[in-house]
């Protein structure tokens, strides 16, 4: 099984997350099998 990890800084996680979620169908249509938000901010909620 292959995996790809992409790390980048997101200045405003609250604004970024809804866009990431809304883009899920496009990611899957182009071959993505899923995505995870591994940010520390996400885990604290």
C-alpha positions as protocol buffer text, in pm:
chain_id: "A"
residue {
  index: 1
  type: UNK
  ca { x: 0 y: 0 z: 0 }
}
residue {
  index: 2
  type: UNK
  ca { x: 130 y: 341 z: -95 }
}
residue {
  index: 3
  type: UNK
  ca { x: 61 y: 658 z: 99 }
}
residue {
  index: 4
  type: UNK
  ca { x: 139 y: 1022 z: 37 }
}
residue {
  index: 5
  type: UNK
  ca { x: 187 y: 1273 z: 315 }
}
residue {
  index: 6
  type: UNK
  ca { x: 160 y: 1640 z: 224 }
}
residue {
  index: 7
  type: UNK
  ca { x: 250 y: 1894 z: 489 }
}
residue {
  index: 8
  type: UNK
  ca { x: 179 y: 2263 z: 455 }
}
residue {
  index: 9
  type: UNK
  ca { x: 105 y: 2548 z: 691 }
}
residue {
  index: 10
  type: UNK
  ca { x: -250 y: 2674 z: 700 }
}
residue {
  index: 11
  type: UNK
  ca { x: -282 y: 3021 z: 854 }
}
residue {
  index: 12
  type: UNK
  ca { x: -655 y: 2990 z: 924 }
}
residue {
  index: 13
  type: UNK
  ca { x: -760 y: 2632 z: 992 }
}
residue {
  index: 14
  type: UNK
  ca { x: -1124 y: 2736 z: 1052 }
}
residue {
  index: 15
  type: UNK
  ca { x: -1149 y: 2876 z: 699 }
}
residue {
  index: 16
  type: UNK
  ca { x: -945 y: 2598 z: 535 }
}
residue {
  index: 17
  type: UNK
  ca { x: -1129 y: 2296 z: 675 }
}
residue {
  index: 18
  type: UNK
  ca { x: -1472 y: 2358 z: 512 }
}
residue {
  index: 19
  type: UNK
  ca { x: -1304 y: 2404 z: 173 }
}
residue {
  index: 20
  type: UNK
  ca { x: -1106 y: 2081 z: 223 }
}
residue {
  index: 21
  type: UNK
  ca { x: -1426 y: 1894 z: 310 }
}
residue {
  index: 22
  type: UNK
  ca { x: -1620 y: 2040 z: 15 }
}
residue {
  index: 23
  type: UNK
  ca { x: -1344 y: 1937 z: -226 }
}
residue {
  index: 24
  type: UNK
  ca { x: -1370 y: 1568 z: -130 }
}
residue {
  index: 25
  type: UNK
  ca { x: -1575 y: 1461 z: -434 }
}
residue {
  index: 26
  type: UNK
  ca { x: -1324 y: 1621 z: -669 }
}
residue {
  index: 27
  type: UNK
  ca { x: -1034 y: 1449 z: -493 }
}
residue {
  index: 28
  type: UNK
  ca { x: -1207 y: 1111 z: -519 }
}
residue {
  index: 29
  type: UNK
  ca { x: -1298 y: 1166 z: -886 }
}
residue {
  index: 30
  type: UNK
  ca { x: -927 y: 1213 z: -952 }
}
residue {
  index: 31
  type: UNK
  ca { x: -812 y: 898 z: -773 }
}
residue {
  index: 32
  type: UNK
  ca { x: -787 y: 993 z: -407 }
}
residue {
  index: 33
  type: UNK
  ca { x: -896 y: 721 z: -169 }
}
residue {
  index: 34
  type: UNK
  ca { x: -936 y: 956 z: 125 }
}
residue {
  index: 35
  type: UNK
  ca { x: -779 y: 1237 z: 316 }
}
residue {
  index: 36
  type: UNK
  ca { x: -701 y: 1313 z: 676 }
}
residue {
  index: 37
  type: UNK
  ca { x: -644 y: 1633 z: 865 }
}
residue {
  index: 38
  type: UNK
  ca { x: -357 y: 1561 z: 1101 }
}
residue {
  index: 39
  type: UNK
  ca { x: -331 y: 1912 z: 1241 }
}
residue {
  index: 40
  type: UNK
  ca { x: -291 y: 1964 z: 1612 }
}
residue {
  index: 41
  type: UNK
  ca { x: -577 y: 2212 z: 1607 }
}
residue {
  index: 42
  type: UNK
  ca { x: -810 y: 1941 z: 1480 }
}
residue {
  index: 43
  type: UNK
  ca { x: -714 y: 1692 z: 1753 }
}
residue {
  index: 44
  type: UNK
  ca { x: -782 y: 1940 z: 2036 }
}
residue {
  index: 45
  type: UNK
  ca { x: -1145 y: 1989 z: 1941 }
}
